[in-house]
Every structure is written in C-alpha cells, then in structure tokens.
Amino acid sequence: MPAVLQAPTCPLVFDNRPGRAHDGSEMKPQPAPPVPGNTEWERFDNAVGMLLNAPKGAFVKQEKKLKRRREKKRAAQQPN
C-alpha cells in the first residue's frame, strides 16, 4: 500500500479520557418512569404536575441536608 494511503499508526495525543469512559454503561439513559395518560401531551402534563406537586416537606428536608453539607464544607476549609 502506498505510504500516502496508510492510516497513521501513532496514538492520538488529545485522547486522554480513561478507558471506562468508553464502555457505554454510564452513557445509557435511565428508562422513563411510568406516567398515566393516553396521549403524549397528557403524559407530559401529568409528569409536570407530578414534579410541581411534590410535598413541601421533601424540599425542606433536602434543603436542610444541603445546608448542613455546605456548612461542614466551609468549616473544613476555614483554618482555625
């Protein structure tokens, strides 16, 4: 084969991703949760409604958890 048509044999310099980045298992999307509705629009409307009607207690609990985590992180970063 002429030298002009041969593919380069040296590895690509800019490809520094770890090997596990190419296995595909992390790249597969999760299946959609079951949402009631007969048409696509009804399912979308019901899914948005499910998101917006989440209980306030769940949001408050999550906010408290995140606030504690931030405070711990800040306390660890500040020298005493």
trRosetta pair geometry for C-beta under 8 A, 3 or more apart (Angstrom, degrees):
i j d omega theta_ij theta_ji phi_ij phi_ji
1 5 5.6 -108 174 79 102 112
1 6 5.8 120 112 -71 120 88
2 5 5.2 78 67 12 88 101
2 6 7.5 -145 96 -22 46 87
3 6 5.7 -45 -149 14 39 118
6 9 7.9 -23 151 -36 112 94
11 15 7.2 -109 166 54 95 115
12 15 4.3 66 87 0 117 113
17 21 4.3 -72 162 43 120 154
17 22 7.3 112 109 -38 126 93
18 21 5.4 117 66 -18 70 99
19 22 6.5 -66 -172 32 46 103
19 23 7.7 58 141 -44 71 96
20 23 5.5 -31 -156 -4 55 119
20 26 7.8 63 150 -3 94 128
21 26 8.0 -61 -132 52 44 130
23 26 7.4 73 68 8 94 86
24 27 5.3 -70 -146 43 45 113
24 28 6.6 56 159 -40 76 94
25 28 6.5 -43 -158 9 31 110
32 35 7.4 -58 152 -3 108 104
35 43 4.7 106 98 -159 116 85
35 46 5.1 151 175 94 104 115
35 47 4.7 -34 -121 -69 156 91
35 50 7.1 -126 -123 -5 104 144
36 42 7.8 -66 122 138 64 107
36 43 7.4 -166 96 -107 26 71
36 46 5.7 -129 67 -177 73 169
37 40 7.9 91 121 -123 127 7
37 41 7.8 -145 174 83 136 45
37 42 3.2 174 -158 113 112 99
37 43 3.7 -158 62 -64 137 60
37 44 7.8 -121 98 14 174 47
37 45 7.2 136 -107 51 145 88
37 46 5.0 -158 -49 4 119 134
38 42 5.6 42 41 42 63 153
39 42 4.8 98 52 6 77 101
39 43 7.1 -143 94 -3 41 87
40 43 5.8 -57 -151 38 32 111
40 44 6.3 33 152 -19 66 107
41 44 5.6 -53 -146 37 32 112
41 45 6.2 32 155 -19 66 107
42 45 5.7 -54 -144 39 30 111
42 46 6.2 28 156 -16 65 108
43 46 5.8 -56 -144 40 29 109
43 47 6.2 31 155 -22 64 107
44 47 5.7 -55 -146 35 29 111
44 48 6.4 26 157 -15 65 105
45 48 6.0 -54 -148 37 29 108
45 49 6.3 31 152 -18 62 109
46 49 5.5 -55 -146 39 32 115
46 50 6.3 37 153 -24 65 102
47 50 5.6 -49 -149 31 32 112
47 51 6.7 32 151 -18 63 102
48 51 5.7 -53 -153 34 35 112
48 52 6.3 21 155 -10 68 111
49 52 5.9 -62 -140 44 30 103
49 53 5.7 13 166 -7 68 119
50 53 6.3 -65 -133 47 23 100
50 54 7.6 57 157 -60 55 76
51 54 6.6 -26 -174 -28 33 107
54 58 5.6 -85 162 61 107 135
54 59 6.7 110 108 -43 116 99
55 58 4.9 98 72 -3 87 101
55 59 7.7 -161 101 0 52 83
56 59 5.7 -57 -158 39 44 110
56 60 6.1 42 149 -20 74 107
57 60 5.6 -55 -142 39 32 111
57 61 6.1 35 158 -21 66 107
58 61 5.8 -53 -146 36 28 112
58 62 6.4 25 156 -16 63 108
59 62 5.8 -58 -148 39 31 109
59 63 6.2 30 155 -19 66 108
60 63 5.7 -55 -146 37 30 111
60 64 6.4 32 155 -20 64 105
61 64 5.9 -54 -150 34 29 111
61 65 6.5 29 152 -19 63 107
62 65 5.6 -54 -150 36 33 113
62 66 6.3 30 154 -16 66 106
63 66 5.8 -55 -145 39 31 108
63 67 6.1 34 155 -22 65 107
64 67 5.7 -55 -145 36 29 112
64 68 6.4 30 156 -18 64 104
65 68 6.0 -54 -151 35 29 110
65 69 6.5 29 152 -19 63 107
66 69 5.5 -54 -149 36 33 114
66 70 6.4 34 154 -19 67 104
67 70 5.8 -52 -148 35 31 110
67 71 6.3 30 154 -18 64 107
68 71 5.7 -57 -147 38 31 111
68 72 6.3 32 155 -19 66 106
69 72 5.8 -54 -148 36 30 110
69 73 6.3 29 154 -19 64 108
70 73 5.7 -57 -148 37 31 112
70 74 6.3 29 155 -17 66 106
71 74 5.8 -54 -145 38 31 109
71 75 6.2 31 156 -19 65 107
72 75 5.7 -56 -146 37 29 111
72 76 6.3 29 155 -19 64 107
73 76 5.8 -56 -149 35 29 110
73 77 6.5 24 154 -17 64 109
74 77 5.7 -60 -147 37 32 109
74 78 6.3 29 158 -22 68 107
75 78 6.1 -54 -143 32 30 108
